[in-house]
Amino acid sequence: MRVAVIGAGFGGLATAIRLLAAGHRVTVVEGRPEPGGRASRICDRGWQFDTGPSLITMPELLDDLFAAAGTSSAQELKLRRLDPFYRISWEGEEETLLFNGDRAAMIEQITEFSLADAGRYDDFMASSRSIHEEAVLVAGNRPFLELGGFLSLVPKMAQLGALRSVDGFVGRFFREPHVRQAFAFHPLFIGGNPFRVPAVYAALAYLQVAGGVWYSEGGMWSLVEALARIVKGGGELRCGDPVTEIVRRNGSAVGVKTASGDFVEAEVVVSNADVVTTRRNLLGLNGRVPRLTMSCFLLYLGVRRKFSQLQHHTLLVGNDYRGFIHDVTVARRLPASLSLYVHAPSRTEPAMAPEGGESISVLLPVPNLGSGFAWSEAEEPLRERVLDMLESPNGLALTGLRDSIEVEHRWTPHTFRDELASPQGNAFGPEPLLWQSAYFRQPNRDRDVPGVYYAGAGTHPGAGIPGVLMTASVTAELIRRDALDGRL
C-alpha cells in the first residue's frame, strides 16, 4: 500500500520504518526544515543542544525497531549507560541523591534519609516491576479500540495498586519526603502530575533501574539521524512542506495535501502530528479537546567554563514542590516556587561544547497558554528567577553562570504553539490521566475517518520515547491486521 506519514518525529519515523519493513511504499512529510519534531537540535558556535527528549530508557525497544529494519542499535548508535542516571538536589539543603541502577548504592543513599524507607526499597521495586510487566507491557502493546478491552484490565490494575496516584502508590513504601519525591517525580518527564496520574506510571522508576538510562553519542539528534537515514533508504522523506489537509474521497482518506500544493496519494495516512491539530485542522472535525499537559520554558545556554557540580542530568527541587506542581498543572499559574531540570551532555561528551565550555539546557515546567497569562510579560522576569536559582548557594551554586553565557536560545509556550502546532502551546499532548489513557485516549485508528491512523505522544500508549516507540509498533500492527481483514 501507499502510506503517507505526517510528521517526522520519533513516532512518525518509527512507524514509517515498520511499514517499510512490511513492504509498503512510504512517504514521510515533515513541515519543519529538518526531521525530529520536538526532538530537534540547536547548533551555535560549537555548542549543541537537544530541544526535546534527553535520555533513553528501555533500549530494547530500539533494538527491536532497528532489527525490523535489518540493522542494529550497535550499528546505528553509540550508546553509553549513565552512572549515575541523575543527581537530585533540594533547594537550601545539602542532601543529594544520586539515582542509579545499583541496588546496594540506592539502599545506602536512601538510608541517609530514612532507614525504614531503605528497608522497603526491594518491596517497591517488586511492586513497580509487577505494574510494568503485568499492566504497562500488556496494555502498551495492543490497541484499545473497544471499551471492553480496557475494562478487562481494570481488576488487574486495581490488584496491583495501579489505579491510585503515583504519589499515593510510592507513599505506600517511602514515607520520608525526599525519598518519596525521588521515586514519584518521573511522570513529569511526560507532562504528568504525580499527584494526579495513575500509578501505572510508577513503573517509570522501575524501568530506569532495570534497563538503565542511556545517552547516545551526538545527543538525541543522532537517533533522529539514524531513523531518518533508514526511512530515506527505503522510502521518501520530505521536509519543509507542512501538510495542510488530509484529503478524503467517499469519506475515506486518499492522501495528503501540502502547503506547496503538492498531493501525496495514499491508501493509508498516519499522523504523527498533534492529535487535536490533526482532527481539527487537517480533517476539519469538531470534537472534545482533551485536557492538555503543561508547557515548558527552556533555556539553552552555551557557557565558556565548566561547572563540575553538574551531572549529565541534574534535578533541583524547590522548597515547595507540591505547591509548584499545583500551580503549574492545576491552578495553571506561574509557580511561586521553582523546580528545574538541567541537562549537561558535555559532562559525558565534551564535543557537545567548545573546549573548556559547557552545553547546558534548563527546563522549567510552566502552564500552557490556555491559562491566559501574558507570556510576553512573564518571560524575562522568569529567566532571571531561573538564573538566580541556578547561581544561588541555596540552588545549584553555579557561581558566575550569567557572566559565562556565550550563547543563549529559548523555547517558550509560544514555540510549542507556533513551530510545533501544539494547541495551547502544550509540551506533551493530552495529560496522562486515567480517563485520558488507553481506550479514552485518541485511538491508534481514527474512529471517524477510514484510512487514518495515529502515532506519537497523543495516541495510545502515550508520551516519552518508550511510549512513542510503542505507538509505532501498535499502529503498524493495526494497519497490517486491517489490511488482512479488508478494512483497507
C-alpha positions in Angstrom: 0.0 0.0 0.0 1.0 3.6 -0.4 1.3 5.3 3.0 1.7 9.0 3.9 3.1 9.7 7.3 2.5 13.3 8.6 5.4 14.4 10.8 9.0 13.1 11.2 9.1 12.9 15.0 10.2 9.7 16.6 6.7 8.3 16.3 6.4 9.1 12.6 9.9 7.8 11.7 9.5 4.6 13.7 6.1 3.9 12.2 7.5 4.5 8.7 10.3 2.1 9.3 8.0 -0.6 10.4 5.7 -0.1 7.4 8.7 -0.1 5.0 9.8 -3.4 6.6 6.3 -4.7 5.8 6.7 -3.9 2.2 4.6 -0.7 1.9 5.6 2.4 -0.1 6.0 5.2 2.5 6.4 8.9 2.2 7.0 11.0 5.3 6.0 14.6 5.1 7.6 17.0 7.7 6.7 20.6 7.9 9.9 21.8 9.6 13.2 22.1 7.6 14.6 19.0 9.4 13.2 15.8 10.8 12.8 15.3 14.5 9.8 17.3 15.5 10.2 18.1 19.2 13.4 16.2 19.1 15.3 18.8 17.1 18.6 20.4 17.7 20.3 23.8 18.1 23.8 24.3 16.9 25.5 27.6 17.6 29.3 28.4 17.5 30.2 24.9 18.6 27.5 24.4 21.3 24.9 21.7 20.6 21.6 21.3 22.3 18.8 18.7 22.1 15.5 20.5 22.2 13.3 17.6 23.1 13.9 14.2 24.9 17.3 14.0 26.6 17.5 10.4 27.8 16.9 6.9 26.5 15.2 4.2 28.5 14.0 0.7 27.5 16.8 0.4 24.8 15.3 -3.0 23.9 12.6 -1.1 22.0 15.3 0.5 19.8 16.9 -2.9 19.4 13.6 -4.3 18.1 13.0 -1.3 15.8 16.4 -1.5 14.2 16.1 -5.3 13.9 12.9 -4.8 11.9 14.9 -2.6 9.5 17.6 -5.2 9.1 20.2 -3.4 11.3 21.0 -3.0 15.0 21.4 -0.4 17.7 25.1 -1.2 17.8 25.5 -0.4 14.1 23.4 2.8 14.2 24.2 4.4 17.6 27.0 4.7 20.1 25.1 4.3 23.4 26.6 4.9 26.8 24.9 3.9 30.1 25.0 6.7 32.5 26.1 6.3 36.1 24.6 8.0 38.0 21.4 8.4 36.0 20.9 11.9 37.6 21.5 13.8 40.7 18.6 15.2 42.7 19.2 18.2 44.9 16.8 20.2 47.1 16.8 24.0 47.4 18.6 25.2 50.5 19.6 21.7 51.6 23.0 19.9 51.5 21.5 16.4 51.0 21.5 15.0 47.4 20.5 11.7 46.0 22.4 10.1 43.1 19.8 7.9 41.3 21.3 4.8 39.6 20.6 1.2 39.0 22.8 -0.3 41.7 20.7 -1.8 44.5 23.4 -1.5 47.2 24.2 2.1 46.3 20.5 3.0 46.3 19.8 1.4 49.6 22.8 3.2 51.1 21.7 6.6 49.9 18.1 6.1 51.0 19.4 5.1 54.4 20.9 8.6 54.7 17.3 9.9 54.7 15.4 7.0 56.3 16.5 3.6 57.5 12.9 2.4 57.4 12.4 3.5 53.8 15.7 1.8 52.8 14.2 -1.4 54.1 11.2 -1.1 51.8 13.2 -0.4 48.6 13.1 -4.1 47.5 9.3 -4.2 48.0 8.8 -1.0 46.0 10.9 -2.4 43.1 9.0 -5.7 43.1 5.6 -3.9 43.1 6.6 -1.4 40.4 8.0 -4.3 38.4 4.7 -6.1 38.5 2.9 -3.0 37.3 5.4 -2.7 34.4 5.2 -6.4 33.4 1.5 -7.1 34.1 -0.1 -3.7 33.1 2.2 -1.5 31.2 3.7 -4.0 28.7 0.3 -5.8 28.4 -1.7 -2.7 27.7 1.0 -0.8 25.8 1.4 -3.4 23.1 -2.2 -3.5 21.9 -4.7 -1.0 20.7 -7.8 -0.2 22.8 -10.5 0.2 20.2 -13.3 -1.1 22.3 -14.2 -0.2 25.9 -14.4 -3.9 26.9 -10.7 -4.3 26.3 -9.9 -1.6 28.8 -12.4 -2.7 31.4 -11.0 -6.2 31.3 -7.7 -4.8 32.6 -9.2 -2.8 35.5 -9.3 -5.7 38.0 -5.7 -6.5 37.5 -4.7 -2.8 37.7 -6.7 -2.5 41.0 -5.0 -5.6 42.3 -1.6 -4.1 41.5 -2.5 -0.8 43.1 -2.0 0.9 39.7 -5.3 2.9 39.9 -4.2 5.2 42.7 -1.9 8.2 42.0 1.8 7.7 41.5 2.5 9.7 44.7 -0.1 7.6 46.6 1.5 4.3 45.3 5.0 5.4 46.2 3.9 6.6 49.6 3.0 3.0 50.5 6.7 2.3 50.6 8.5 5.6 51.2 7.4 8.0 53.9 10.4 10.3 54.1 9.5 13.3 51.8 12.8 13.5 49.9 12.8 9.8 49.1 9.1 9.9 48.2 9.7 12.7 45.8 12.8 11.0 44.3 10.7 7.9 43.3 7.5 9.7 42.3 8.6 12.6 40.1 9.1 10.6 36.9 5.7 11.4 35.3 6.8 15.0 35.0 9.1 13.8 32.1 5.9 13.1 30.1 3.9 16.0 31.4 2.1 14.2 34.2 1.3 15.5 37.7 2.5 12.8 40.1 -0.4 13.6 42.5 -3.0 13.0 39.7 -1.8 10.4 37.2 -2.4 6.7 37.8 0.3 4.6 39.3 0.9 2.7 36.1 3.5 5.5 35.7 5.2 4.4 38.8 6.8 1.8 36.6 8.9 4.6 35.1 11.2 4.4 38.1 11.5 0.6 37.8 12.3 0.5 34.1 15.1 3.0 34.6 16.7 0.9 37.3 16.1 -2.4 35.4 17.2 -1.2 32.0 19.4 1.8 32.7 19.4 5.4 31.5 21.3 5.8 28.3 23.0 8.6 26.2 23.6 8.4 22.5 26.8 10.0 21.3 25.9 13.1 19.4 22.9 13.6 21.5 19.3 12.6 20.7 19.8 14.1 17.3 22.0 11.0 16.5 18.9 8.9 16.9 16.8 11.2 14.7 19.6 10.9 12.0 19.7 7.1 12.3 15.9 6.7 11.9 15.7 9.3 9.1 18.6 7.6 7.3 16.7 4.3 7.3 13.5 5.9 6.1 15.3 7.6 3.2 17.0 4.3 2.4 13.7 2.6 1.6 11.1 5.3 1.3 10.8 9.1 0.9 11.3 11.9 3.5 10.2 15.4 2.5 10.9 18.3 4.8 9.9 21.9 4.8 6.4 21.5 3.3 3.8 21.2 6.0 0.6 19.1 5.4 -2.5 21.4 5.2 -5.2 18.7 4.7 -5.9 15.0 4.8 -7.8 14.6 1.6 -10.9 12.3 1.7 -12.9 10.7 -1.0 -16.2 9.0 -0.2 -15.4 9.5 3.4 -12.0 7.7 3.4 -8.5 9.1 3.4 -6.9 9.1 -0.1 -3.7 11.2 0.7 -2.5 14.5 2.0 -2.1 18.0 0.5 0.8 20.2 1.5 1.3 24.0 1.7 3.1 24.0 -1.6 0.1 22.5 -3.3 1.6 19.0 -3.7 -0.7 16.0 -3.3 0.7 12.7 -1.9 -1.7 9.9 -2.8 -2.1 7.1 -0.2 -4.4 4.4 0.9 -3.3 5.0 4.5 -2.4 8.2 6.3 -0.6 8.1 9.6 -0.5 11.3 11.6 2.5 11.9 13.9 1.3 15.5 14.3 -0.6 16.7 17.4 -3.9 14.7 17.5 -6.1 17.8 18.2 -4.5 19.7 15.4 -4.8 16.7 13.1 -8.5 16.2 13.7 -9.5 19.9 13.7 -7.2 21.4 11.1 -6.4 18.6 8.8 -9.6 16.6 8.9 -12.0 19.5 9.7 -13.7 17.6 12.5 -15.0 19.1 15.7 -14.8 17.2 19.0 -13.9 17.4 22.6 -10.4 18.9 23.3 -8.7 16.7 25.9 -7.1 18.2 29.0 -3.7 19.1 27.7 -0.4 18.9 29.5 1.7 21.8 30.8 4.2 23.7 28.7 7.9 24.3 29.3 10.2 27.2 29.4 13.6 26.1 28.2 16.9 28.0 28.3 19.7 26.7 26.1 23.0 28.1 27.5 26.4 27.8 25.9 28.9 28.8 28.6 32.6 29.2 28.3 33.6 27.4 31.5 32.9 24.1 33.3 30.7 23.6 36.3 31.9 20.4 38.0 29.0 20.1 40.3 26.7 19.3 37.4 25.9 15.7 36.5 24.8 14.8 33.0 21.2 15.1 34.4 20.5 17.2 37.5 17.2 17.9 39.2 16.8 20.8 41.6 13.6 20.5 43.7 12.3 23.8 45.0 11.2 24.4 48.6 7.5 24.0 47.9 7.5 21.0 45.5 3.8 20.2 45.9 2.8 23.8 45.6 4.9 24.1 42.4 3.1 21.1 40.8 -0.3 22.5 41.9 0.5 26.0 40.5 1.6 24.7 37.1 -0.9 21.8 36.4 -4.0 22.6 38.5 -4.2 26.3 39.2 -2.3 27.0 35.9 -0.4 30.0 37.0 3.3 30.8 37.2 4.7 29.0 40.2 5.7 30.7 43.3 8.4 28.1 43.9 10.6 26.7 41.1 11.8 23.2 40.4 14.3 22.8 37.5 15.7 20.0 35.3 19.3 20.7 34.0 20.8 18.7 31.1 24.5 19.0 30.6 25.5 16.4 27.9 29.0 17.9 27.6 29.7 16.2 31.0 29.5 12.9 29.1 30.5 14.0 25.6 32.8 17.1 25.7 32.3 17.6 21.9 28.8 19.0 22.7 30.5 22.2 23.6 33.7 24.1 22.6 36.8 23.1 24.5 36.6 24.3 28.1 32.9 25.1 27.8 29.6 23.6 28.8 26.4 22.9 27.0 23.5 23.4 29.5 19.8 23.1 28.9 17.4 24.2 31.7 13.8 23.1 31.7 11.1 24.7 33.9 7.5 23.4 33.6 5.1 26.2 33.2 1.3 26.4 32.5 0.3 26.1 28.9 -1.2 29.1 27.1 -4.8 28.0 28.0 -4.2 29.7 31.4 -4.5 33.0 29.7 -1.4 34.7 31.3 0.6 37.1 29.1 3.7 35.2 28.4 5.5 38.1 26.8 5.4 39.9 30.1 6.5 36.9 32.1 9.4 35.7 30.0 12.2 38.0 31.1 11.4 38.0 34.9 11.1 34.2 34.8 14.5 33.9 33.1 16.1 36.0 35.9 14.4 33.8 38.5 15.8 30.7 36.9 19.3 32.0 36.7 19.1 33.3 40.3 18.2 29.8 41.4 21.0 28.2 39.4 23.6 30.6 40.8 22.3 30.7 44.3 24.2 28.8 47.1 20.8 27.5 48.0 20.3 26.3 44.5 23.0 24.6 42.4 25.6 27.2 43.2 26.7 27.7 39.6 28.6 30.9 40.6 29.3 33.1 37.6 26.9 31.4 35.3 25.4 34.6 33.9 28.8 36.1 33.2 30.0 33.0 31.3 27.0 32.8 28.9 28.2 33.0 25.4 25.2 31.6 23.6 21.6 31.6 24.6 18.4 30.3 23.0 14.9 29.8 24.4 11.8 27.7 23.8 8.6 29.1 25.3 4.9 28.0 25.1 4.8 30.2 22.0 7.4 27.9 20.4 5.4 24.8 21.0 2.3 26.6 19.7 3.8 28.3 16.6 6.5 26.0 15.5 5.1 22.6 16.5 1.3 23.4 16.0 0.7 22.3 19.6 -2.6 23.6 20.9 -2.3 26.0 23.8 1.5 25.5 23.5 1.4 22.3 25.5 4.6 20.3 25.5 3.5 16.6 25.9 0.0 16.2 24.4 -3.1 15.1 26.4 -2.4 14.9 30.1 -1.9 11.2 31.1 -4.8 10.9 33.4 -6.7 7.6 33.8 -9.7 9.0 31.9 -7.3 10.0 29.1 -5.5 6.7 28.8 -5.9 3.5 26.7 -9.4 3.4 25.3 -10.1 7.0 26.4 -7.1 8.4 24.6 -7.1 9.1 20.9 -7.0 5.6 19.5 -4.4 4.4 17.0 -7.1 4.2 14.3 -9.4 7.2 13.8 -12.9 6.4 14.8 -14.5 8.6 12.2 -12.3 8.5 9.1 -11.3 5.2 7.5 -7.6 5.0 6.5 -6.4 7.5 9.1 -4.1 6.3 11.9 -2.0 7.9 14.7 1.4 7.5 16.1 3.3 9.6 18.7 2.6 11.1 22.1 -1.1 11.9 21.6 -2.2 8.4 20.9 -2.0 5.1 22.9 0.1 4.3 24.9 1.5 7.9 25.3 4.4 10.2 25.6 8.1 9.6 26.2 10.5 7.7 23.9 9.3 4.3 25.1 5.7 5.2 24.7 6.1 6.8 21.3 8.1 3.8 20.0 5.3 1.5 21.3 2.7 3.6 19.5 4.6 2.9 16.3 4.6 -0.8 16.8 0.9 -0.9 17.8 -0.1 1.3 14.8 1.9 -0.7 12.3 0.4 -3.9 13.5 -3.1 -2.5 13.5 -2.6 -1.4 9.8 -1.4 -4.9 9.0 -4.4 -6.5 10.6 -6.8 -4.1 9.0 -5.4 -4.8 5.6 -5.8 -8.5 6.1 -9.4 -8.0 7.3 -10.3 -6.0 4.2 -10.8 -2.8 6.2 -8.2 -1.1 3.9 
